[in-house]
Each structure stands twice: as C-alpha cells, then as structure tokens.
Amino acid sequence: MATDLLILYDVDGWAYHFRAQALARHAPADFRVRIASLADLDSRPADQAASPDEAGLLERHDGHRLQLAAVVPAIDRILGDTPPDVVFVLCHHQAKRVRRVVRERNWPTRIVVSWNNGWPRREAEFQSTLALADRVIINNRDYWERAGRLPGTHPIANGVDLDTFRLVRPLVDRIPRVLWCGSEYHRHVKGYDDLIVPLFDRLQASGIACESLLVDSRGPERLDRQAMAEWYNFGTVLVCASESEGTPNTALEAAASGCTVVTTRVGNMPELIVDGVNGVFVERNVESLEWGVKRAVADSVRLATQLHADIQSWNWRTRATEFFQLFRDVISDRKPVAAADSRPDISSEVTVFVSTVGAASYPECLTHLVNQDCRFRMEVIENVAPMSAAFQQMLDRCKTPFYVQVDEDMILHPFAIRRLHDWIRAAAPDVALVVGWLWDMHLGRGIQGVKAFRHAICRRYPYSDVQSCEKDQLQRMQRDGFRYLRPPEEVPTQDDPATLGLHGAHYDPRSMFERYATLEQRRCRHPEKLAWFADHAVQFIDRFRADPSEINLMAVMGLLAGCLSGDEQVGEKDFTRYDDMPGFREALAFSAACRKTGNSETRPESAIDVRGPNSPS
C-alpha cells in the first residue's frame, strides 16, 4: 500500500517550490506525493485555489524581509478530508498551523518539518519547531552538530537539479567573470551593499568582469531557471558573502553549471567546498573576498572542473532517497527515541541556578537548558528581590562542588554547561569562578556574562545589598588571594566557538529602560572599564530614527536617565521597584504623548524579540 505524502511549500517559483517538485519527481513507487502552496493560492489551478481572502499575505519589512502577516486558513482545504500519512512542511513557521489542524481532526498524520537556517540563527524558533514536529530535517550538518544532534533531528542537505543546471559552455572558453545572485529581501544578510558592491568595484578596477543579480523574488522580472542556468554558464566564479545560510542554492546551481565558488563558511558549504581543491573559503570582509576571488579566477578551470565532479553526488535523484527513507522511518516509529540517558551525567558535580522574575525570555531560557548535551541538577530562584538576595540563595541552596548562574535573559548553546563545568573543574584550587562569553543581541557584540562558581570558596563570601554586589564579593575574594578566570579569547563573533549563547534577545519597554539606565550609571562611575559603551548614545539615536518604536525610544531614554541620575542607587537591582526608576514613568508618558499628538510614529510594543521578525529562508 502506497504512503500518502503531502509536501507544503510557500510560493510558486521559489526555492521551496523547486524542492517540492524535485522530491515529487523522484518519489519511489511506494509513495503517492502531492505538493501544495500555502501562499499565492489564488493563482493556482481552480480546483486547488483558495479565495483571495484565504490566501496567505506577505508584506515587505525593513526593505529586505518578508513576514507572514496572516496564517493561511486554506491549510484546512489543502489537507482535505482524508488524512495523509506524512505532511512535509518546508516552511517551518507554518508547522504550528498544520499541527493544530491535525490535532483538531485527531489524525494519525506524522509531521516532518524542514529547517533551513545557518547556526545560530532563529534558535528560539528551532526549539519551538522541535516541539511541533515528529521529525526535523536540518539542511546543513553544522546546525545539526552545534544544536547538539538532538533526538528526532536529521541532517540532509539540499540537492540540485542537474538536468537544468549543467555545464554547457566549455570551461576553457570562458573569460574571467565573477557572479553574485541574491534576493533583495535578504540583501543585508547576504552582504550585497556592504560587501558585494565594493568588492565588484575593486575587481572591475582590476580588469575582472563582474555581474550581480539583486532579485525581487516575487517580481515579474526575475529570471526563470533555464535563463539562470545560461547565466551561470558565462561565469567562472560565483561569490557567496552571506552572514548566514542554510543552503546557498545559487552555489549548488553555479557549481553544476561550471563555476567554482568563493564563499564564507556558511550552511552546508563546508560539506561541499574543499579550500584550494574545488573552491575557496574566505572571511566576511572585502579584503578577504577580493583575495579569494583573485585566487579562484587565476585557477578557475582546475577548481571548477573538480567542483563540477563533486557536485554530481548532490543530484536530487540520489538526495531524494534520504528524504523518503526518513519518511518511512517516521511512520514506523511513532516516537523518536530520546537520547537523554546517553548524555554525560554531571548532576553530582554541578547545579544550574536560574533566576527569574517572569520575563518573556524565561521559557526559551529553560528550553535551552533542557536541551543541553549533559545532565545536571537545576533549581529555579523565582521572584526574589533584590538581586543580591537571589544570588545569596544560590550560595545557600547549592549542594554540589560547582554551580552555574543563569539569568533568564540568557539563551545558552547546547554545549555551554558542559564547557563551563570542564573549565571550572580543571582550574587551579584558588580559582573561585570562571566567566564565559555571550553574544548580546541588542548591542551586537560579545559580553562576559555566564559564570560557573566553585562553591567551597564562594560560600565564604555572602553577598551584600550594595550596587554591583557581584563585584563587591569578587573584590573581597581577591583580597584574600582568590582568583577568577576570564576567557582567553579576544571578543568573539556570534558564531565563534567561544560564544556560549545569546543574551538579551527579548525586551519590553521596562526591561529595555532599566538595562541601559543601569549600564550608563556604571559607565559614568567606571569609564575606563566600560569605554566600549561610550558611543552607544549616537547608535541608539540613529536606531530610533530608523525605527521609531517604543523599544528603541526606551533604550535612548534609559541611557539618558542613567547619565543624569548619578549615584542615586544604593542597593542592588530590585525588580519590584523597576516602575519607580527615575525617569521611567516620564519616558512612558512622553512616548504616549507623541503617539497621541501625532508628532511621532513611535509604535507601542509590549515585548519584542530583537532577533527580528520571521522571514522565509
């Protein structure tokens, strides 16, 4: 009996549509495959179309993003009355609606979701997707590895259509020509303005021909696939300068068409490119890109010949077998086997304390702790004020040799707790604590935040109710000859292995105001230690001018309040008194007055994820 598979994609003529078509075209005999679009349904054949009111609406955001503005009620109609055995959802943000419909109908349908991002992009959504799906297919091994090889996840790379994208124009007949192609909606992530434009100016000044295609993927002027294949055949090198990718499909298509690839180490490029053998890896700056391109141009025939041979194994006929085997597995195995018992158990060594006052980030913080690659004791310090009292509870309640302090605005990578434990355990006996890097999402820089403590030392130094109570405790320990260790690396990038997680992904107006009021107060008292924060006033004002939201206004107003307040705060931070912070009520009133009088476009927001809105990959 054949297995019924429904593949859902977003928009006709986009990458997900071509992937759905490829899987349907190479389906084995034991599958019946149907594909359906969840957007632009009114342009599909009449028997499959939804009314315009039902179609998913997509709207422009920030000049380069698309955000789903309405869930597609037509999912009900697409699913029909007979439950498919498997639904493969290519757009992860549509999985929630599919799961709801399947649950409401009490169907046994299994849901498989495709994850198409580069690490660590959209980590919070990744965790939500895991909860919705029976299985998740991650299209690059790097994300799968760094997420912790979680149960129910499988790394399967995209394929390429070798019937359409093939070598037609001989490599020896091609003049040096450097190509770049990308969607205008993702031009920032792909580096078009900051990297590609100045790079191509330099290359053309050196006599190397260049051509870029900045494509409106929904516009009528975009090239069809056959025209794209012809375009690739007149190139010698394709450049990928992206900050993040799941799979840069243009790189696969160009490789199949006879180009070599110069790329940053994004997505599954490390699975295809071997530096100096079939392509070139570069850093994400104009100088490195220029060096890499010139290196590739000088040896393009050899590199492209090898890459063309290597890309043959990425054809969809071969790749589809991996997808369909997983679909068979998910039907036969109702529940993925959890690997929790196989994780290293350090619960006798480490307690993780999570302090929370109910911030929006708290559920995501807990989810990431549950998904760590080791087991440990975990306790929650809930609604304890001031902060020094919450820290003291950690000292009083700890029963293990070491403990890790996690604030609710920290989103830790799966390896973070294990790495901190290894570090503090291996440190000399006089080391009281170690401090790891986090990537601050709002500041866009690394900060030293997450800490692991040696309990035997720290319990001898109770916290005092003074401002900067952690610094006060540390100074007392240092006077007695104890030390702490900072990470040896320079300030890392977001994707650096030294970065143990994210900080400050969620804000509401109050938490935004409090954060920068406190930070500016500390900078005024210790300008030499917080010199890096000195120029943020200008950055925050520029950010507010570009996006006049209430969140961005509160960052400016908080910084101003911190600058003017001097040393008014005596004790440690107390969340029960945040509404009484000097200047906070006035800032709220100012924001409300601007909206009321129409003198500002300030938008009220109860909370925001500073990583940005969802957007198709």
N, C-alpha and C positions, 0 to 999 in steps of 0.2 A: 504494500500500500504506500503510495507516494506521500511525502511530507509536504504540507502546505506552508510555504514561506511567503510572508508579505514584507517587502522592503520599502520603508518610508524615507523619502528624501525631501529637500526643501524646494528648490526652484529649478525648473527646466533649464538645461543648458549650463548648469553649474557643475562643480566637481562631484558633488554627491549624486547628482543625476547620472553622470557618466559611470560612477562606481556601481550604482544600482543596475544600470544597463549591462555592465561587464559581468556582474555576478549572474544576472538572469541569462545572459548569452552562454555562459559556461556552466550552467547548472547541470548536475548529474541526473541520470534517469530516475533516481528515487526521490526527486524533488519537483514540485509544481511551484513556480515562482511568479508572483505578481508584484509589480512596483507601482507606487503611487506618490504623487507630490502633495505636500501639505501647504503649499503656497502657490499663488497664481492658478488655482484650480479652475477659475472661470475661463482659462484659455485652453483647458484640456478638452478632449472629446466630450460630446454632450452627455454620453451615458456615464461618464466619470466625474462630471463637473459639479462643483458646488456653486451656490449662488454667490454673487459678489459680496453679500453681507457675511457669508460664512468663510470666505477666503481669509487666510492669514495675511495681515497687513504688516508691511515692513517699512520702517521710516529711517531717514538719514539721522545720524547723531555725530557730533564733533567733526563733521567733514569727512570722516573716514570709517565710520562704524555703521552697522545695521543692527537694529534692536527689534526683537519681536514685540509688536505693540498690541497684539491680540492673539490669544490662544485659538487654535483652529477648531471650531466646533465640527467641521467636516470630518474629523477623525472618526466620529461615530458612523458616518456614511461609508467612509473608506473601508472600515473594518467589516461592515456588512453584518449579516445575521448568523453566519457560520464561523465559529472560532478558528482562526489559523493555528497551526501548531507552533509556529515561531513568528514573531514580529521583530525585524531587524531595523532599529531606529538609527539612522545615520546622523541625525542632528540631536545631540544629547539633550538640548533644552526642551525637546518635545517628548522626552521619555515620561515626564510626570503625568502629562495628559493621557498618554497611552496606557500607563499603569492604572490610572484611575478608571478608565473605561473598561479595561479587562477585569479589574476588581469588581466594579459595579455589576458586570454581567456574570460574575462568578465563572469565568472561563479558565480552562487549564493552560491557556496560551503562555508560552515562555517568551520573555522579552530580553533581547540582546541589544546592547547599545554600543555604538562606535564612539570612541574618544579620540579626538583629533587635535591635540594641543601639544606644545613643547613644554617641558618641565621648567618652572613650577606653575605655569600659567593656569589660572582658574582652579586652584586646588580645592577651594570650598565647593565648587560645583562638581568636581570629581567625586568628593565624598558623598554628596547628595545623589549622584548618579549611581554609585555603588549600591546605595540603599534601594534604588528603584529597579535595578536590573537583575536578571538572573545571571547574566554574564556581561562583562565589558571587554570589548576588543580595543586595545590600545595600539594605535598605528605606528608607534615608534618604541623601540626597546628601551631607550634612555628613560622615558617617562615611566615605563613599567618597572625598570630596575630601581629608580630613585623613589618611586612611590612605595617600594617595599615588596614587590612581587606578590601583591595581595591575593588571597583566595578569590576565585571567580573572575580574575583578570587574565587576559591572554594577549601577548604581543604578536600582532600580524600586520605586516607592512602593506601599504597600498601596492597595487600593480600598475602596469602601464599597458596601453593598447598598442601593441606592436604592429597591428595591421594598419593603423592610421599613422602612427609616428614611427617612421623608418628612414633609413639612410638612403637617399635618392641621389643627391649631388655628391660626387666623389670628394673625399677629404682633401686630396692634393690639388683640386681645382678651386678650393675656396680661398678667397683673400681674407686676411685677419679682420674679423668683425665681432664685436662684443655685444651681447644681447642682455636685456633685462625685461621681465614682464611681471606685472602685479596689479592687484585691484586697488583702485583709488580709495576704496573704503578702508583699506588696511595699509595705507601708504606710510604711516608713521612706523608701524611695527616692521614693515618691510624695508624701511630706510630710504625711501625714494628721495625725499627732499634733502635730508641731512647727509646722505652718503652717495647715492647713485648719481644725482645731478652734478655735484662737484667732482666725483670720480670720472664721469664721462667727459667733463670739461678738460680734465688733465689728460685723459687718454687721447682725445681728439687733438689736443695741442701737441701730442707726441706723434701724430700721424696715424693713430689707430681708429678705424671707423667704429662707431657705436650706434646702437639703436635701442630705444626703450619703448615699451608699450604700457602706459598707465591706463588701465581698462576700467570703464564703468561696466561691471559685470552684468548689470540689468539693462544696459543701454543697447540700442539697435546697431551701434557702430562696432561692436566687438567682433573679432574675427571668429569664424567657425573653426572647427578642429582641423579640417583639411587645410585651411589657409594658415593656421598656426604651424602645422607640420611643414608647409612650404617655407614659412618664415624661418623656422629653426634650421632648415637645410641651407640657408645662406649665411649662417653664423658659424663661428669657430669656438667661441667661449660663451657660456651663459653664467651670469653672476647672480648669486643669492646672498644678499646682505641682511637678511632678516634677523630680528631680535629673538623671535620665537616662531616655530613652525611645528606642526605635527608631521606632515609630509609636504615639502615644496614640490608640488606636482609638475611645475614647469621644469624643474631639474630632471625629473624622470623622463619627461617628454623630449627635452633637448638632448639628453644622453642617447635616447633611442633614435634621434634624428641626426646624430653625428657630431654633436658638440661635446666638448669637455666642460667641466663645471668647476667654478671657483666659488666657494661657499663658506659661510660661518658654520660652526658645529651645531647646527640646529636639527631637531626632529630626527629622522632616520638617515640623514646624510652620513653619519659615521658608519652606518651599516652598508653603504654603497661606495663611498669615496675612500680611496687609499691615497694619502697625500704623496704626490710625486709619481704615483703609478698610473692613476686614471683621472686625477683631478688635483685640486689644490685647496687646502684649508687655510683660512685667513682669520685674523681678528676683526672685530667690528669697528674699524676706523678707516678713513680714506687712504692713509698711507699704506696700511697692510693690504687693503683691497687692490690698490694700484700695483704694489709689488707682486701680488698673487696673479693678477690678470696678465701682467707683462711676462711673468714666468710661464703662464699657461699658453699665451699667444706664441711664444718662442718655441714651444714644443707641442703645439696643438695636435698635429697629426698622430704622434705617438700616444698622447694622453687620450684623445678622442677614440682612437682605434681600440684601446684597451677598455675604455668605459662602455663603448658600444657592445663589446663582447660580454662585459659583466652585466649589463642591464637586461640581457636576454632572459636570464633566470627570473626576472621580475615580471614576466608577462602574466596577464590576467588568467590565462588558462591554468598555469601552474599555481598561481596565488589563490585562485578560487577554491582549489581543493582543500586548503587550510580552513577557509571560512565554512565550507559545507561540512567538514568533519566536526568542527565545533558545534554547528547547528545540530548535528546528530547527537553529539555528547550531551548537549543541554536538554534534549528531550529524554534521553535515557537516564540522566542523573537529575533528579528533581531539585536537589540542593547541592551547591558546591561544597566540597569537603573543606572545612575550616582547618587552618594550619596553626591555630593558636597554641596547641600543646607542643608543637615543634619549635616554638620560639625560645631563645635563651631565657631562663628564669633568674632574674636578679632581685626578686622580691625580698630576700633576706638581707640584701645589701642596700637597697635604695627605696626611699619613699618619695613620691612626687606629690607635692602640695600645690593645689590650685586655689588661688584666691579669687573670689567673685563677688560682685555687688549687682549681678544681673545684667551685665552689658550685652549688647547684641551679638558680640563675638563669642560669648561663652559656649553655646552649643558646638560651634565649629572647633573651638579650642579643645573641648572634651573629645570630639570625634577623632581629632588628630592624635590625641594621647592614646585612645583605644586602639588606634591603628599603628602604634609603634612596633618596631621589629623585635621587641623584647617584652617580657612581663615584669611587673614591679608593683609595689604597694602604691595605692593612690588615695589621698584624702582631700576633701574639699573644705576650705575655710570660707564660710559664706556669711556675707553681710556683717563683717567685723570691722569696727572703726575705733580709733584712727588706724592708719596703715601699720603703724608700729605695733599695735596690738595684734593685728593679723600675723605679722612676722613672728611675734613672740609665741603665738600659738604653734607655729611650726617647730620652734625650739622645744616647746613643752610636750608636744604630742609625738615627736619623732622617736621611733624605737629601733631604727636601723643605723648602721655606721655613717651613711651618707643620705642627703636629701637634695632634691631639686626644687627650686622655687619657680613656679609657672604662673604668670599673670594671665587673666582671662583674655587679654588682647594679644597673646602670643599664639601663633599657629605653627606648631613645630613639625619639621620634616620627620619622616618615619624613623630615621636613624639618630635623632637628636639625643634622646635619653640614654641610649646605649653609649654614644660617643662621650657624653658628659660623664657618665659613670666610669668609663675606661680612663678618662683623663684624671679625675679626682682620685681614683683608686691607685693610679700609678704615680701620683705626685708625692713629693717628699713629705714626711710626717709633720713638718711645720707649715704646710700649706693649708690654710683654713677654707679657701674656696677657689673655684675657677669660674671664669666668665667667658661665655661664648657669644659669637656674632649672631645678630638677627638682621633681616632686611626690613627697614621701615618703609611701608608702602606710601605714606603721605609725604615724608621727607625725601624719598627716593635715594636713600643712602644706607650703608650699614651702620648699626649701632651695637654697642656692647650691652646685652640685656639679660639673657637667660643664664642662671647661675646654679652651680652644684656646690654643696657645703659638706665639710667634714664635721659631723655633729659633735664629736668629743671636744673639739676646740670651741665651736661657736656657742654651745650651750652655756659656756662660762661667761659669756658676754651678752647679757639681756639687752633688749632694745629699750631706748629711752624715747619718750614722747617729745622729740625735737624735730625740727625740719631737717630733712636729709638724714633720717635715723640710720639708714644703712651705712652712710659714710661715717657717721659718728661711731658706730660699732666697729667698723673696719679700722678707724684710727686708733681705737683702744687696743685692738688686737695687735696692730703693728707696733705700738709702743712696747708691747710685751714680747716682741720678736717673731710674731707670726706673719706669714706672707699670703698674698693671693696671686693667682696667675691670670694674665690676660692672654688671649690668643696671639700667637707669634706673627700671624699674617698681617700685611697691610689691610686697610679697609677693603673688604672683598666686594665682588659684584653680587647681584641677586642669585645668580646661578652657580656661584663658586661653592665647591665642596665644604669650605669653612663656614658657610652660612647655614645655620641650624634651623632656620624657619623664618616666618614673616611676623612683623609687628605692626599693630595699628591699621588693620585692614578695614575695620568698621568704626564709624563715628556717628554720634548725634551732636546737635549744637552744643550741649553742655559739656560733653567729654572733649570736644574739639577746643572749646574756650579754655577749659581747665588745663588741658595739656600744655598749650602754648603760653598761658599765663604763668604756669609753674616753671616751664623751661626758660622763659625770658627772665624771670626772677633770679633763677640760678645763674644764668649767664651774666647778669648785672653784678652779682656777687663774686663770680669766678670767671672773669672774661678770658683769662688765659686758657682755661680748661674747656671752654665752650666757644672758642673762636670760630669754629666751623659754622656756628649758628648765627653769626653776626649779620650776614647778608640776607637772611631769610625774610626780613620785613619787605624788601623790594620784591622778592619772589612771590610772597603771599599776595601782595597788592596786584602784581601782574596776573596772578592766577585768578583773583577775584574779578579783575577787569575782563578777562577772557570768559569766565564762567561765574556770573554774579549769583551764586547760590548762597543760601543761608550758612551752609557748612563752611564755605570759603570765606564768608564775612566773619564768622566766629573765629577762624584762625587769625585773621588780622586783628580783630578786637581783643582777643585773648593776649596776643603778643603785646599790644598797646597797654592793656591793663597790667601785665607783668612788668613792663618797663616803668610805669608810673607808680606802682604800689610800693616800691622799695622793699623793706624788710618787715612788712606788716605781719606776715605769717610767722607764728612762733612754733607751733607743734607740727606733727606730720600730717599729711593729707587726710581728710575725713570726708568720705563720700556723702555723709548725711548733711554736710554744710556746703555742698557744691552750689546750691541755688543762691547762697549768700556770698559767693565770691565777689570781691569788689569789681564792679563794672559789668557783671554778668546780666543782671536784670536790665540795666541800661542798654546793653548791647541788644538784648531781645526786643526791647521797646523801640529802639532805633530801627531794627530790621522790620518790625511790624509797621512802623510809621512810613517807612519807604514804600512798602507794598501798598499801604492804604492810599497814600497820596499819588502813587504812580510815578514817583521820582526815581524809582529803581526797579529793575527787573528781578530783584532778589527773590529767589524761589524758596518757600519753606520746605524743610525736609525733616522728618522725624529721625531718620537714620540713613546712612549711606555706606556702601562698600566702595572704598577708594580705589579698588582694582578696576572699577568701571563696569558698564552695563554688559550684558551678554551680547555676543555678536557671532554670527556664523563664521566658522573657520574655513 
